[in-house]
Amino acid sequence: MPTLAAMELGATRHVFALSLLLASAVGCHRGVRFEDHVLSKPGVRYRVGALPPVWERVKLSNNDLAWYTEDTGHALSVNATCQERKDAPLDVLTRHLLIGFTERQEVAHQTVVLDEREALRSHYQAKLDGVPVELLLLVMKKDGCVYDFTYVAPLGRFEDRVADFESLVGGFHSERTS
């Protein structure tokens, strides 16, 4: 019989594999460069904070940047969308990030300031293909772009790596390019 730790690791790998599957359904990585914590792609350039070496960078087709911890199954992602769209409120943009998650329960949300703009920070518990997870989402609009940050943790392991999410977001600065 597998140990509880083995079952948890299996579940976290399952959650990440499902996250990759969902994420790979949309998008493309053309023209994206990431050097010295700065991402550049057509129309936008932004900096993010440093992460500890436990995070392995992975490519997800609908995110500019994504990382995963092999040992614990935590995941981080960052994306900027700068297409001309109708101006949706931050709560609507946050709900868009929750597509694919079921049994969503909001733990907390608050308005914060990020890069001199109002942002919505939301903490949820949910399930992805029946596997419980915790999510921390941060959504901001600036200069015609929507920036979203996502942290996914196995249920009960949220605090393990949330400081890394804070570091990533804390180093954020954007600049719109032409």
Secondary structure, 3 states (H helix, E strand, C coil): CCCHHHHHHHHHHHHHHHHHHHHCCCCCCCCCEEECCEEEECCEEEECCCCCCCCEEECCCCCCEEEECCCCCCEEEEEEECCCCCCCCHHHHHHHHCCCCEEEEEEEEEEEEECCEEEEEEEEEEEECCEEEEEEEEEEEECCEEEEEEEEEECCCHHHHHHHHHHHHHCCEEEECC
